[in-house]
Amino acid sequence: MKLYLRSRRRSLVIAFIARYNQTARPFSWKYTADDLAGLIRRISEHEEQDTMHQSGLAMAA
């Protein structure tokens, strides 16, 4: 039974790859390095604010 399931799974993956290769189209990536740098900066700022807020809560307790 395991051999059948492994063979079936392999057939399904091969069929998926064949279909994907027929229908896949390239896409234009619009997210730039500057966009990523801005996101990382915003996340860092947010984390710093959370850390300061948590520190303030600990001191108040």
RAKAWO-V746335 format. One record per run of one state. SS is the DSSP state (alpha for helix, beta for strand, coil for the rest). FROM is the first residue (numbers start at 1). TO is the last residue. Records with the same first field share a line. If there is no record, write none. Layout:
# RAKAWO-V746335
SS->FROM-TO  FROM-TO
This chain:
# RAKAWO-V746335
coil->1-1  24-32  61-61
alpha->2-23  33-60
